Amino acid sequence: MVEYKTSQLDTIFHALGDATRRGMLTQLASGTRTVSQLAEPFDMSLAAASKHIKALEAAGLVRRDVQGRTHVCHLNPGPLANAHQWLAYYEIFWTNRLDALEALLKAEDVKKLKSKPKPKSGEKK
């Protein structure tokens, strides 16, 4: 299994665990946004938006630049790749388990078909 710093992954998954923050990341995937632009679709105050952005910054998912009085946010996708790699281990695990289940079910179907009595000549199937 791929090993990562537990605290780094904890921070990333904490940040991703909130729908508002995931929505903000979705917005940032198409380009930079100001704090007010990130807050707008969620009908929240700038202070509340800033708290969400701070959680994303702590996880390394967002970088904020201050341009005068305007705070501009940028997506940093690197930590998402780390989280994806961690999840990929479990994707392989479950894919293997489901493949084994499928093989077992197919084997049982074949066994049932073989054990069915064949109709004698002249009988209806």
Secondary structure by P-SEA (a helix, b strand, c coil): cccccaaaaaaaaaaaccaaaaaaaaaacccccccccccccccccaaaaaaaaaaaaaaccbbbbbcccbbbbbbbaaaaaaaaaaaaaaaaaaaaaaaaaaaaaaaaaaaaaaacccccccccc
